Amino acid sequence: MAGGPLATTLSAIAERAGVERLTVYRHFPEEKSLFAACTAHYMSLHPPPDPRSWSGVRDPGERLQRGLSEQYAWFAENERRQASVLRDVEALRARGSLPERPPFETPAVDVLSSGWRVRGRARERLRSAIGHALSFYTWRSLEREQKLARDEAVELMVALADRAVQT
C-alpha cells in the first residue's frame, strides 16, 4: 500500500483483496511472511537489475559503472515505493520482521567487487565502498539532494571504489 508497511493495516489488505481479515491472518500468520509476500509481488512487477548480468563486463571499473547506472535507474523508477518502505525498515527490523541486509545487496557486492585484484583490508574497504554506493540512501543523496546528474553520481562512486583499493 502507498503508505508503506507500518501504515498499512490488515483490514486494508483484506478489503483490497476482497477477503475477511481472518483469511489474511491464516495465510500470513506473522508480519515477516506478509512483508515477504508483498515484497516478492512488487519485485515481480518491478524487478531490480540482475547482478549476474554484470559479470560479463571484464574491467571491474566498467562493471561497477554499469551496475551502479542500472541500479540508480531502478531507484529513480521506484523511488516513491522504496522511500515509503525504507522509512519503515528500521522499525520492522527491530521487530524481527526483516533481515539485516537487503537480499539484493550481497550478490551485487560480490559481482561488483570481483576482479579488482586486492586482498585483505583493501578488499574490505572496496566491498564497503560498493555496498555504500548501492544504497538507496546514497543514490537519493547524490541525485536528489546534491543534484548530481546520474553519470556524475556513478563516476563519484566509482572513484570512491578506486580510492578504497589504494594502499
C-alpha positions, 0 to 999 in steps of 0.5 A: 500500500502507498503508505508503506508497511507500518501504515498499512493495516490488515483490514486494508489488505483484506478489503483490497483483496476482497477477503475477511481479515481472518483469511489474511491472518491464516495465510500470513500468520506473522508480519515477516511472511506478509512483508515477504509476500508483498515484497516478492509481488512488487519485485515481480512487477518491478524487478531490480537489475540482475547482478549476474548480468554484470559479470560479463563486463571484464574491467571491474571499473566498467562493471561497477559503472554499469551496475551502479547506472542500472541500479540508480535507474531502478531507484529513480523508477521506484523511488516513491515505493522504496522511500515509503518502505525504507522509512519503515525498515528500521522499525520492522527490523527491530521487530524481527520482521526483516533481515539485516541486509537487503537480499539484493545487496550481497550478490551485487557486492560480490559481482561488483567487487570481483576482479579488482585484484586486492586482498585483505583490508583493501578488499574490505574497504572496496566491498564497503565502498560498493555496498555504500554506493548501492544504497538507496540512501546514497543514490537519493543523496547524490541525485536528489539532494546534491543534484548530481546528474546520474553519470556524475553520481556513478563516476563519484562512486566509482572513484570512491571504489578506486580510492578504497583499493589504494594502499 
